[in-house]
Amino acid sequence: MTQSIIEAFRWQELRVSPKTVWSFIELVDSEGRVSLGEATLAGREPQMRQALQIYTHAVLERMPADVDLAQVRAAARALPEFAVVSALDQAVWDLAAQQRGITVSAALGGARRDKIAAYANINRGIQSRTREGFAARARSAIAGGFSAVKIAPFDGVELYGDASRTIDPALLDAGLARIAAVRDAIGPDTDLMVDCHWRLNRAAGEGVLRGTEPLGLYWLECPGLRRRKCSKRSAHCARSRTI
């Protein structure tokens, strides 16, 4: 086992479709090992690059085993900052595992299973953002062998946890209609997940929970940025719904 300090970092972007750019952070140790962490956050690449410049002090000139990201994680306030901290965490674990000559899964405690379930995240492959477009893409995914589908239907909603704002009813109805169309397309026995990408606030999230209750969602992901003062009420609302 050879432990070496982290000497450098690199920011990498890969455009994989007209709508999608994947973002990664590489860490390089003094013996040339390179590790990887993903920081993808659509449209926020400049902010993430800026955050990376601020946070690299927590990893540079340290051995991976000695890196503690607690302070920078506590200092993070915006999504790009959290994305960068997450990617640094991944890259540090990767590099620490490489230096020990083991896999990342072994470093994290060992493999627990030899296969995992997969779902089709169809959102960025939907060309027409209509109910019909969502439904058609969902049917295609099921025909391709997937037994679960995830969508992000709330186009145009940008509340991001701000309790002082109200969701546009037309945008809410459009999102709920897309969810209903996908449920109808895939049937009642296929798992359906909805990712809100933090676009909602508490009131809008509760409205979505009520509106989707008959549709049997498997999960509702990232409805809005957490606010301490409303977390208890939101948790109560979530517990009162069947998801």
N, C-alpha and C positions, 0 to 999 in steps of 0.2 A: 504494500500500500504506500503510495507516494502522494503526499499532500503539497500542493503548490498554491501560491497566492493568485488571486484574480488580477490580471494585468490590464485587460482591455474589455471594451464592450462594443457591439455593433448593432445598429438598427437596420432591419431588413423589411422591405415591403414587396409583396407579390400580388399583382393583379390577376385574379383567376376568372373574372367575368366583368362585363361592363359595369356591374353594380357592386362588385365585391373586391376588396383589397384585404389580403391577410397580412398582419403585422407581427413581427417576431423580434425578440431581443436575443442576441448571442453574447455569451461571456467566454473569454479566452483566458486560460491560466498560463503560468510562466513556462509550462512544458508543451504548450501548443494545443492542449485539449480545448474543444469548442462545445459549449452546451447551448441549449435552446429553450426559450419560453415564449408562449404566444400571448400577444397583447391586442388582438384584433378588436377594433371598435370603429364601426363604419363612420367615415367622415370626420373622425377626430384625430387623424394621424398627426397634424401639426402640434396639437396640444399634447399628444403623447410623447412626441420627440422632445418637446420642451420639458415635460415632467421627468423624462429619463435623464436629462442633463442635471436636473436638480437632485435626483435620488441616487445617482451612481456612487456618491461618496459612501453609501452604506455597504457597498460590495467591493470596490476597488482596493487593492493592496491588502486584502484579507483572504484567509483560507476559507473555502466554502463552509467548512464545519463551524467556523467562528462568526459567520454572518448572522446578524440579528436584525430582521426587518420590522420589528415591533414599533419603533419610533416613527419610521416613515409611513407605515401603515396607519398609525394613529394620526399622523399629520395630513393624510390624504383627505380631500374634501369633494373632489369632482370625479366623475366616471373615468376620464382619461388617466387621472392619477392612480385610481384603484387598479385600472387595467395594467399600468406599468408595474406597480408593486406586485401584482399577481404574476406577471411574466418574469420578473426578477426572481420571485420565489421559485417558480418552476425551473428556471435556468440554474439557480444555485443548487437545488436538489439534484438536477441532472449532473452538474459538474462534480458535486460531492460523491455521487454514485460512481462516476467514471474514475475518480481518483482512488476509490476503494476497489475497483474492478468488479462491481456488481451492477445489476439492473436498478433502475429507479424504483420499480415495484418492490424489489428486495429491500432497498433502503427505506421504503415506507412501511415495511412490515411483512412483505411477502405476498405472492399471488394468492387470492382466495377462490378463484374460479378459472376455468380454462376457456370460457366463452361468455359473452355478454349480449344482452338484447340490444337491438339497434332500431332507431326510428328514422323516417324520412323527414328531414327539415326542408320543406318544399318552398319556403317563402320566396327566396331569390330566384327560383326557377319559374315563377308565375309571371307570364308575359302580360296578361290582361288582369288588372286588379279588380275585376268585377266578381260577383258571386259565381258566375259561370266559369270564369277563369280559375278561381280557387278550386271549384269542384272538379274541373277537368284535370288539373294537375294532381289533385289528391287521388283520383281514380287511376291515373297513370302510375303513381307510386305504389298503390296497392297491386296493380297488375304486374309491377316489377318485383313483387315478392315481399314488400314491407308489410308488417302487421300493425304499424303505428305511424302516425303522421303529426308533425308540428307545423303550425302556421303563426304568422305575425300579422293580424288583420287590421290593426288600428292605425291605418295610414292617416297622416295629417294631425294626429293628436300629439301635442307637445307640452303636457302639463308638468311632467317630471317632479311630481310630489308637491307642487305649489298649491296649498290649500285655498289660496285667495282666488283661484281661477276656476271656471266651470267648463266642463267639456261641451263641445258643440254637439247638440243632440243628433244632428245629421251624421256626424262622424262616428258617434257611438252606435247609431242604428246601422250604419254601413258595416262597421266591424262585426257587430252581432249577426248581421245577415250573412257575412262571409263565413262565420263560424257555423251557422245553421246549415248553410249550403254544403260545407265540407262534411258535416255530420250526416246529412242526407245522402251524400255521395258514397261515403265509406261504410255506412250502416252502423247499427248500434253496438256491434261487438268488436270494432276496431278502436284501439286507443287513440284519442285525440288530445293533443296538447296545444296550448295557446301561449305564445311568448309576447308580452306587452312591451318589452324593451324599456321599462321604467317610464313609459309615456304617460301613465295615469297619475292621479292623486288619490287620496283616500276615498273621497266621495265617488269618483269615477270608478275606482276599483270595486267598491261595494255594488255599484250599479251593474258592472260587468258580471260579478258573482251572481247577482240575482237573475240577470238576463240569460246566463249560460247554465243555470242550475238544471233546466230540463234536458240539456244537451249532453250531460254526463261526461264532462271533461276529466281527463286523467290528471292533468295539473294545469294551473294558471301560473305562469312564470313571470317574475319581475314586474308586478303591476305598477309600482312606483318607487321612487327614492324614499327610504325610510325616514320618518320624522319621529323622534322620541315621544313627542306629546300626543301622537295619534296612534302609536303602535299597539296599545292595549285594545282600543276600539276596533282597529283593523283585524287584530288577531281574533277577537270575539266574533266579528262578522265571518271570518274565514272558517272558524270552528262550527258556525251555524249552517254552513253550506256543505253539501255533499260533493266532493271532488275526488 
